[in-house]
Amino acid sequence: MSVPTNLLSANVESVETDTSGWTAGANTTIFQSSRFYQGAKSLGMTATAAGSVTATTATRVAVTAGTVYQAYAYFAGVTAIAGRTSTVRIDWYAASTGGSPISSSAGAATTLTADTAWNTPPPQVTATAPAGAAYAALTVTVTGLTAGAQVAADRFTLGLPNHTPALNLLPYTASSVETDASEWTALTNTTVSRTQPLAYDGWYNLTLTSAAAGSVGASSVSVPVTPGTTYFLQVVAQSAAGPIRMDIQWLDGSGTLLSTTTGRPWTLNTSGWTACGTVGIAPAGSATARMVLAATATAGGQVWNCDYMRFNVATSLMVAGNLVSFDDSDFEGGISPAWTVTGGTASLLTSGAYYANYGLNVTAAGSGDLTISLAFTPSAPIVPGASYQMRIPTKTPTVAPGFSSQIEWLNASGSAIRTRWQTWTVSDNSVWYWGSMGDIAPAGAVSVRVSLVYSGLTAGTPIYIDRAQFLTGGLTVSAVEAEGGGALITVNGLSIRSPSWLWTLTRIDSSGTSYPVRGWADDLTAQTITGDTAVITDYETPLGVPVQWRAAIKNPSGAGYQDYLSDTLTLDYTPTEVWLKDPGLPQRNISLVVQTPMPTWKRSARQGVNAVHGRALPVVISDVRGGKTGDLTVVTETEEDRRDLDWVLSSGGTLLLQWPPGWGEDDMYVSVGDISAAPVVDYAEFSDRTWVLPLTQVDRPIGGVSGDAARTWTTVKNAGATWADVLSGVKSWLTIRIGSGA
């Protein structure tokens, strides 16, 4: 059946209940016949006198002007009579009842066989509803009957054909050749006809027959195209003569050939249908295009059967935002030459693809790593510093090996200027793994090579790949130096998985030790994902040593983990200065010049010395040794420096003391005791002060960060068009100053 949804009711279609859905025409008596094509009944028609019988649907169905409809019905003689013909006709009306037809569309007459068999294919009509048409009725006619002769009809159908104009630019009549093959033109060494040996859809297929050995070709009618748009041509074909391919000829507005996209040849079955595809992008200046079916004959009389020809706009078939071309990503046009395989062999995956008909099937050679790569230039220029992600669904149907995803950024000469990878553990060989990973594009990158790498596979192990994707976004972390002695961390791609996943951000020093990064409320550990991007300044980053940050997202209810490790960042430092920072209020952070003497650190012994009667040596009861204590001497030179130091000390809270590298000192959290600030010289207008800060080492405090060190009154002023906007919803000037919520 070529009509997926019949507009006629079930009883009108099948006459299984009664004949109430039909009205007899002239010279006709209708009855419910016990003969049937399907079901148990059909519509019987008896000729009152010699001539024709007709029947029309009693109720009209709603239609839309300008839309293509198809109608058909099956016929059989109740007795064997020669010379009968059958037709179906659609009458188009403006109203649901009354009035004359706007016009009628009749199909070609079909001669019934001189027996009682149901005739296949049935007579049919495919027509466009004319302007003004809102309703339609179906009429069936059989000619050549004698008086009292009877015929039966069944499975009456009127509806939209198996065709979606938004996807298939070819008209249904050209796509299906159910009416005729007039919309196909023989180009070279072939005759074009319509046959019905094994139609894929409906009853007829297009047949190309070679006139002699050599190239064979036939073209469709032209369809409108838009430059820069991707199109996907499809056909199902069958032949014992050899492969077939589909080319796309691109034409300008005057019909002049601009260029041709040559499809890949498809090996066909001698029986049954093979789905074949070609992908092409309309070039600049193109206005129309046509499908060309091409093959090579070794002799005259060779046949290629084709059906279900489609000229699709590929947009709806493509992954939104995919920077890999549809031809490279989906294998529906065959295996793109952009794919390379080392350590194995590639073939087309013809069953079990992740999407649509085809995928890539790679068979491991069993020696060395198996590497499957796609090198391409993204459809939009690469933006240095932007985040990108690769997602290549892969499946290993016989084993569950781990693998690595890899992104290589290539410069104009094709050399790799940056390489990143992500390793994956596979636990289930029955599902597709996406192998998702992100990276940040470096300067100079113009193209990309994405790869999947497998190690230790035995010979013959299959790997399936399909629907390769490279998109903007993805889980990445970048770090740059920020004011106030910190590192500005930007995490992108947090929402690439389910919103129920949790995320974590850690700092990693050169020894590989991980530390949690302080967030807005507490450490950024197992945080709820509230958006795709998070930005935080890490003021606990050590000075002058290489540091990295790792962002990770994890499924809290089961397996699922992805992470990204940033590039290293080394914060600048001044060799004679330390940083004194407030972990919760980084606006207070200050760098200070250290004055001699350096601290003489003390670590108190927590012990009790007990003399024992009759013993020369005491019994000592001890606990862990205390932290460091000592005096730090610093100098402020200006009144502004003095006020800044006084501000950071005024809270009385725990502070972070950070040293330049090479001093042999570890960063520590300290509590500052009673301070003294003495003038460097006894001259009132000389602002230099020497400060002695008694320090006691303490544990890292809990809590989050409020605001950032770069916030100034200019930032505050620019936060709103008026001061009323700035003050709206806040409770104190401190809230405005630090930039935290009210």
N, C-alpha and C positions, 0 to 999 in steps of 0.2 A: 504494500500500500504506500502510495506517494503522498497522501494527505494525513499528517499526524493527528489532526483534530477535525472530526467531521461536524459541520454545522447542522446537519440534519439530525433529528432526534433518533433515538435507538429504534423505535417502531417504524419510522419512515425508512431508515436505512435497511432494516432486516425483515420487516413485515412479520415479525414473530408473533405479535398480538392480534392484529387485524389489518385491514386495508384502509383504515380511516385517514391515514396520512396521505392518501393519494386520490386524485380526481381523474376519472376516465375521460379520454378525449373522444373525438368523433370516431365512429365505427368501432368502438371499443367497449368491452365489458371487462371489469377487473374482478379478480377473486384471489383468495389466499391459496396459493399452490403448495402442494406437499413436496414439490421439488425444491432443492436448495443448493446454493453454492457454499454457504456456511449456515450453521444453526439448524433449523428444522422446517422453515417455511420460506416462501418467496412470493413476489407479486406475479400473479398470472394475468395474462391479457388475452381475450378472445376476440377475433375479428367477426363483426356482425356480417359483413360482406367482404368480398375479395378486396384486398388493398392493404392499407397500413393501420397499425394500432398505435395509440399514444397514451401516455399517462403523465400527469403533472403533479408536483407536490402541492398538497392542499394548503399549506401555510408557507409563506415566504420567510426567508432568513435574512437577518441584517448583514449588510456588507458595507465596505468603505470604498468610495470612489477613488480610482487611481491605484487600487491594490489588485494584485494578480490572484486569481482563484483557479482551482482545478476541479473538474467534475468527471465522474466515470461511473459505470455500472456494468455488471456481468449479465450475459444473456445466454439462454439455451432454448432449443426447440422442445416442445412437449412430445412432438412426433418428428420423425426425420423428414425434413422438407428442404429442397435446394432452392437457391435464388433469393434468400432473405438477406437484408442488410439492417444493421442497427446503428443508431446515432444517439448522442446525448446533446442537450442544448441548455444553455443558461439564458434566461430572460431577465433583463435588468429593469427594475422599477424604482420610481421615486417614493412610493408609499407602500405601506404594508398590505393594503387591500385596495382593490379597484384600480381603474385607470389602465391605460395601454402601456406596453413595455417601452422604455426609452430606446432600447435596441436589444438584439439577441446575438449570442455567440454560440455557434454550432461547431462541433468537431467533425472530422472526416468520418464518412460512413465505413463501417467494418462489415465485411461479408461473413455471415455465420456459416459454420460448417454444416454440411448436409447430414447431420445426425443429431442426437440429443445431448451431446456433451456441452459443458459450459465453455464458452469461447474465451480464450486468453491469448493475447492481452485484450482487455476490454476496450470498447470505444471510449475516448476521452476528449475533453476540451480544456484548454488552458487559455484564459483570457483575462484582460484587465477590465475591471468595473469602470464604465464610462462616467463622465462628469454628470453629476446629478443623481447617480444611482445610490440608493440607500438600502434596497432590498433585492433579493434574487429568488427565482424559482427554477427548479430543475424539471426538464421535460425529457422523456425517453421515447424513442420511436423505433418501430420495427416495420419494414416494408416487405412486400412480396408474399403476403399471406392469402390463402384461399378462405372462402367463407367458412366460419366455424373453426378455423385453425387457431392453435394456442401457442403462445410463447411464455417463457418465465424470465424474470429479471430479479437480481438480488444484489445486496451490498451496494446500494446507491450511496454515492459520496459526493459532497460539495464542501469545499473548504480551502484553507490556505495550503499551498503545496509545501513540500519539505524543503523550505528555502527561506533564508533570512537575508533580505536585501542589505541590511546594515553590515553584514559580514561578507556576503558574496556579491560582488559587483556585477558578475555575469547575470543576465536575465535567466529566470528559471528554465525557459525553453532551451537556452543554450547549454545550461548546466546539466539538464536531465535528458535532452533530446527526446522527450516523451511525445512531442508533436511531430517534429521532423529534424533533420540535420542541416537546415538551410542557414543557420548562423555560424557554420564552420566552413572554412575555405581551404581547399587543397592547395598547398604551396609548391611542393616538389614531389614528383615520383610517386604519387599516391592518389587513390580515390577515397572519398569520404562517403560513408553510408550510415544507415541506422539499422541495427540488427538486435536480436533478442536471444542470444545463446545463454547468457547467464547474467542478466542485468543485476547490478549492485543495488539500485534503488528504482522502484517502479518496474517497467517492463522492457525498456529499450536501452541500448547503450550505443555509443559512438564507435564506429569501426574504421580504422585506417588500413587500407590494403595496398601493398607495394606494387608498382607497375613493373619494376625491374630491380636488380641489385643497385644499392646506393642509398643516399640519404632520403629519408621520408619525412614529410612535414605537413602539418595542417594548423591553421590559426583560427582563433575565435574572433567574434566581433570585438571591437574596441570598447574599453570602459574608461570612464574619467578617473584620473589620478591627480594627486597633489605632490609637488616636488618635496623631497625630504621625508616623505612618509614611507614606512615599511609595509610591504605587501607580501602575502604568503599565498602561493598558488598550490592547489592540491588537486589530485586526480587519483582515482583507483583504476588500476590497469591489470590486464591479463594477456599474456602472449607466450607462445612457444618459440617465437622468432628472435627474441633477444631483448636487451634493456630498452627503456624509454626514458626520456628526460623532458622537462618542461622549461622552455626559455621564455623570457619576458622581453618583448619588443616595446621600447619606450618611444612615443611619437610626440611631436610638437603640435601646436594648435592647428597647423595646416595639414597634419597627417604625415609629415616627413619623419622618417626613422632617425632618431637621435642616437640610440645605443641599444645594445642587447645584453641582458643578464642571462648567462648560460647556466642552466641548472646542472646538477650532478646526475649521472645516469643511475637508474634504478633497475636492479635485477628483478625480473618478474617471475611469477609462478606460471606453470603451463595450465593450471586450473586454479580456480579461486582468485581472489583479488589481492593486490598489493597496493597499499597506500603510498603515494609518491608526493614529494613536496619540493618547492623551490622558494627561496626567500630573496627579495630584491628591494632596494630603496630607490624610489623614483628620482631621477636626476633633475638638476636644474633645467628649466625650460620645458619639461614634459607636461603634456596636457591629457593624453590618453595612453593606453597601453593595451596589448593583447597577449593572450596566452598562445604559445606555439608548442604543439606536441611534436616531438622529434625522435626519430629512431634511425637505425641503419639496417637496411635489408641486405641479405645475402643472395636473394633471388626474388623474382616476381611472385605475386600471389601470397606473400606472407602477411599475416593479420595481427593487428594490435587492437584489442578491445578496451575502451575507456568509458568511464562513467563518473557521475558525481563530480564534475569539473567545477572548481571553486577558485575565484579570484578574491581573496580575503584582504581586508584592511587588518593588518596584524596587531593593531594597537590593543584590542581587547584580549589578545592571546599573550601579550607580553607582560612581564612583571613591571609594575609601575616604578619608574625611577632607575631601572636597570641600565647601567652604562655599558653592558655587553650587548652586542647586536643580537637580534633574535636568531639569526643564522648561526652564530657562534654558540649561543647559550642553550638552544633547545633541540638540536639535531633533527628537527622536522624536515629540513632540507638535505639531510645526510650529514656526514661527518665533515665539519669545516676543516680546511687545511691549517687553521690557526691552532688546532690541538696537536700536541706532540706527546709521544709516549716513549720512555726509555725503560728497559727492563721488562717489556711486555709487548703485546700486540693489541691493536684496537680494531673493533668491528662494531657494526650497528646493532644496538640492542632493540630487538623487534617485539619483545613481549615483556611485560612487567616494568615499563618505564615509569618514572616518577610522575611525568606529565605527558598527556597526549599519546602519540603513537610510538615515538622512538626515544632512545637514549644512547649513551656510549657504553659499550661492553669492552673492558680491558682484561686480557688474560695474562697473568704473571708468567714470566719466563722461568722464575725460580732461582735466579742468580743475581745477587746485588739488589739494590733498592729498586722499587718500582715507582717511577715518577710520572705523573700525569699533569701536563701543563697546558695552559691557555695564555698565549701572548696576544695582546690587543691594545688598540688605542681607544680609550673611553669615548663615548659619543659626545661628551661635553669635556672641554679642556680641564686638565687637572689643576686644582688650586693649591699651591704650596701652603702647608700649615693646616689644611682642612682634613677632617677625618673621613675615612672611607672604610668599607667593610666588604669582605668576600663571603659569599654563602653558596656552597656547591653541595647540593644533596648527593650523598653517596651511600651505597649499600654493598655489603659483602655477603651474598646469599648462602655461602657454604661455610664460612668461618667468621670469627669476630676479632679481627686484628686491630690494634691501635694504628693511628696514622697521624701525620702532621699536615696542617694547613700552612701555606707559605705565600707571602706577598713579596714580590721583587719590583721595585720601582726602577724604570729604565729611562735613560736620557736619550737625546736625539740620535745618538749613534747606536743605541740598543744595548748599552752596557748598564749593568745593575749598579745603582748608586745607593741603594738601601734595601736590606732584606730583613723581614721579620717572619716569625713562625709561631705556631700554637700547636701543642700536642693534644691528642684526644685518645680517650680510652673507650673502646667499643664493647658493650656487654650483651648486645642482642643483634644477631645477624638477620633478623626478620624485618627490621625497620630501617628507614632512611635516616642517616646522620647528616646534619647540615655543615659541620665543620666551619662554623662561623668564626671569623676573626676580624679585628679592625686594625688600622694603622693610620699614621699621619703622613700625608704626602710631603716629600722633601722638595726643596727648590731644585729646579732643573729636570723634574720628572715630566715626561711627555707620554709615556705608555707604561703598561703594567704587565707582569707575568704572574699569574696565580697558579699554584701547584698543590697537588695532594701527593704525599710521599708515604710509601708503605715499605716496611723492612721485614725481612725474614719470611716472605710468602713462599709457599711451595709452588712448584711449576703447575700451571693449570688453574690456579685460583682466580675466580672471576671477580672483578670490581665493576659495579654499575655506577654511572654518573649521569645526571640530567639537570636541566634547568639552572645552569650556572649563572650566578648573579654577582655583580660588583656595584655597590651603591654608595651614595654619600651616607655619612653617619657611622655607626659601629662603636664598640667600646674602645675608647682611647683615653690616655692621660697625657697632658702636657704640663710642663712646669717652666716658669720664668721667674726671674728675681723680682721681688716686690719691695716697696718702701717699708722701712721699719725693720729690716733685717730678716725678712721672710721670703718664702717661695709661694707664688701664686699658682695654685693647682687647678686645672680645668679638666673635669671628667665628662666625657661625652658618651652617648650610647647606653645609658643606664636602662632605658626602656625597650631595648631590642628583644627582650624576652618577656615573660609574663609580669604584670604589675605586682604579683604576689611574691616575686623574688626579692631578696635582700642584697644590699651592697655594702662593701667595706673598702676603706682606703687606708693603706699602710705606707710608712716610710721605710726604706731599706738602705742601710749604710754599706760601706765598702766591704765589710766583713760578712755581709749577707744577713745580718740581724734585722728583724722587722720590729717596727714600733708603730703603735696606732697614731693616726693623725687626729688632732683635736678638732672637733666640729663645732656646730653652733650651740648645741646643748650638752654634748659629751663627746667621747671618742667616736669616730666614724666607723663603728663596728656593727654589722647586722642592721643596717639602716633601712627603713621603708623607702621604696622608690616612689617619689612624688613628681618626677619629671625626667626628661632625657638628659639634662645637663646639670652638673653641680660645680660650683666654683667656691673654693676656700683658700685662704692664705695660711700656710703652715709656718708659724713663727718659731717653732721648735727645731727647725732645720739647722743642723750644725754648720759652722762657718768653714769655708775654705777646703772642704772635702767633698768628693763626688757622692751624690745621693740620688736615689731613684724612688719612684712611687708606684705602688701596685694597686690598681682598682680591680675588684672582683665582684661578680654577681653570682648568686647561688640560689638554687631552689631549696627553700626551707623544708619542703615536705618529701623530698626524694632526690634522685640523682639529677645532676644538672649543675654545671659550674663553668664559668668563663672568666678570664682575667686578662689584664694588659699591664705590661711593665713599661714605664716611661723611659725616655732617654735620661742620661745622667745630667745633673745640674750641680754646679759648684758655686756657692754663694761667695761674692767678693768680701774682703775683710781688710781692715787696716791693722798692720802688725803691732801697733802700740795701743790698740783700743779693744775694750770688751763691750759686750751688749748686756744691758740689764733690762729684762723684759717682764711685763705683767702678762701672764698666760691668758687671763680673761679679758683684759682691756689693752689691746696692742697699741692703742693711741698713746699710751704712756711709755712705750719702748724708747730707750735712749742708748746711744753709744758713748762710751766714756774713755778718756785717756787715763791709763794706769800710771800711778806714781810709785816710786820706791818708798818704802820697802815692799817687796812682794809678800803676800800673806805667808805667815808661818803657820801651817795647818797643824791643828791638834786633833787627836781622836781619843776621847776619854775612855779610860778603862772602867768598865762597870764591874767592880769587884769589892769584895769585903775580905780583909786580911785578919785572920783570927789566930791569936796566940793560944796554943794548947799546953796545958799543964804537963810538964814532964817531957816536952818535946822542944828541940832546938828550932825546928822549922814550923812556920805557921801553916794553917789550912786556909787556902784561898778559895773563896766561892765567887765565880765570875759569870758574867752574861756576855752577850755579843758586844763588841766594841762599838762605841758611838760613832756618829758621822763626824765630818770635818767641822771644825770651828776655826776662825781666824779673822784677821782684819784686812780688808781690801782698801787701799788708798787710791783715790782717783782725783782728777783735777777738772774743774769747770772753768772755762775762760770768759764766758759772757753771762750777762744777766739772764738771757734766754736759756742758756744751758743750766744755770742754777735753778731757774723755775721748773724746767723740765725734770731735773733730777729730784727736786723737792716733790713734784707731782707724783712721780712713780713711787717714791718712798712714803708718801702721805697715806696711802691706803692701809699700810701695815700688813699687807697680805704677802703670800709666798711669791717670790720672784724667780725668774730663770736667769742665771749667770752663764754667759757663753764666752769662751776664750778663742783667740786666734789659734790656728793649728801651729804646731811646733813649740808651744809653750809647755808642753808636758802636763797640761791641766785638762780635766774632764769637765764638760758642761754639767752644771748642777742646779738644783732648786734650793733656794736659800731663804731663810728668814733673817731680816736685818734688825739688829738690836739698836741700842742708843747710838745715834750718829753725832759726829762733830764736823763742823765746816769752818776751817780757819783761813783767814786771808793769807795769800802767798807773801805779800809784803804789807807793812803797816802804813798803808796809804789808802784813804777812804774811797777815792775815785778809781782805784785799781780793782777790777771785778773778779780777778782770778781767785778761786777758792780751792783749798785742799780738803778733801772729805775723807774721813775714816769711817768705813762701814763695817761694823762687826757682823760677821756672817755665821750662821749655823745651817748646815746642810740638812734638808728635809726631803720628804717624799714628794713625788710629782703630784700636784693637786688634781682633784677631779673638776668637772665643769667644762663649759664651752667657751667659745670666743664671741665677744660682742663687738661688732664693727670691724674696722681695719685701720692700720696705721696711716694709710694715705688719706683718710678723711679729714678735710679742713673746713673752715668756715665758708670757703668758696663752694665746696661741695654742698654744704647745707643751703647756702643761698640759691644755688642752681637747682635745688630739689623741688622748687615750686615757682609758679609765676608771681606769687605774692607771699608775704610773711604769713598770711592766714593759711595758705596752703602748706607751708612748712610746719606750722604749729598744729595743724589739724590732727587730732587723735593721739597726741603725745602728752605725757604727764610731767615731764621735767626737761630742763635745759640739758641735763646730762644725757637723757635719751636722744635728744637732737644731736648732741656732740658726738656720741659714739655710734649713732646710726642703728641702734637696735630697736626692736619693737616696743610699743608703749607698755 
